[in-house]
Amino acid sequence: MRISFRRSFLAQLLSVILACSSASWGWGNAGHEAVAYVAWQQLTPETRTRVMALLMQVPTLQSPEHKTIPGYNDWVKDLPAGLSDDEKNLYLFMRAATWPDTIKHVG
């Protein structure tokens, strides 16, 4: 009986914590970038090349409130120094994974 009560209490407590936590409702940038990292590892070199060609077309946008939504050229400016070409592409791919959410939040 005592174990059953503890399990029930812990389950209810966990439910309340998850229901009240706004962070539990989304991935956030780190989550999207982590998934992009794993996806990048699964791509063939040919597919990576095609993906990068598409990412180069991502424009910098302006919202109606004149807020800037960074695009490919902005991401390139933010690249850390000393990365190999493949590491640069991985960084850009991971950064691009956050772009749709940025549009959603700014736009």
C-alpha positions in Angstrom: 0.0 0.0 0.0 2.8 2.4 0.9 4.7 1.8 -2.4 1.5 2.3 -4.4 0.9 5.7 -2.6 4.5 6.8 -3.3 4.2 5.9 -7.0 0.9 7.7 -7.3 2.2 10.8 -5.5 5.4 10.9 -7.7 3.3 10.4 -10.9 1.0 13.3 -9.9 3.9 15.5 -8.9 5.7 14.8 -12.2 2.5 15.6 -14.1 2.1 18.9 -12.4 5.8 19.9 -13.0 5.5 19.0 -16.7 2.2 20.8 -17.1 3.5 24.0 -15.5 6.9 24.1 -17.2 6.9 26.2 -20.4 10.2 24.6 -21.4 8.6 21.2 -21.5 6.4 22.3 -24.5 9.2 22.8 -27.0 12.6 21.8 -28.1 14.2 25.2 -28.1 17.2 26.0 -30.3 19.5 23.6 -28.6 17.1 20.7 -29.2 16.7 21.6 -32.9 20.4 21.9 -33.3 21.0 18.5 -31.6 18.6 16.8 -34.0 20.3 18.6 -36.9 23.7 17.4 -35.7 22.4 13.8 -35.7 20.8 14.2 -39.1 24.0 15.7 -40.6 25.8 12.5 -39.6 23.4 10.5 -41.6 23.7 12.5 -44.8 25.8 11.4 -47.8 28.4 13.9 -49.1 26.2 14.5 -52.2 23.2 15.2 -50.1 25.2 17.6 -47.9 26.3 19.5 -51.0 22.7 19.8 -52.1 21.6 20.9 -48.6 24.2 23.6 -48.5 23.2 24.9 -51.9 19.6 25.3 -50.6 20.8 26.9 -47.3 22.7 29.5 -49.3 19.4 30.8 -50.6 18.0 31.5 -47.1 17.5 35.3 -47.0 17.7 37.8 -44.2 14.2 38.9 -43.5 12.6 41.9 -41.9 9.4 41.6 -39.9 6.6 44.2 -40.2 7.9 45.5 -36.8 11.3 46.0 -38.5 13.0 43.1 -36.6 15.7 41.3 -38.4 15.5 37.5 -39.0 19.0 36.4 -39.8 19.7 34.4 -42.9 22.6 32.5 -44.5 24.9 35.5 -44.8 24.4 36.4 -41.2 25.1 32.9 -40.1 28.3 32.9 -42.1 29.4 36.1 -40.3 28.9 34.3 -36.9 31.0 31.3 -37.8 33.7 30.6 -35.2 37.3 30.9 -36.4 39.4 27.8 -37.1 36.7 25.4 -38.4 37.2 23.0 -41.3 34.9 23.3 -44.3 32.8 20.4 -43.1 32.6 21.8 -39.6 31.4 25.2 -41.0 28.8 23.4 -43.0 27.7 21.4 -40.0 27.5 24.7 -38.0 25.4 26.4 -40.7 23.1 23.3 -41.0 22.5 23.3 -37.2 21.9 27.1 -37.2 19.4 26.7 -40.0 17.4 24.2 -37.9 16.4 27.1 -35.7 15.3 29.4 -38.6 11.6 28.4 -38.8 11.1 29.0 -35.1 12.9 32.3 -35.3 10.4 33.4 -38.0 7.5 32.1 -35.9 8.6 34.0 -32.8 9.5 37.3 -34.6 6.9 37.3 -37.3 
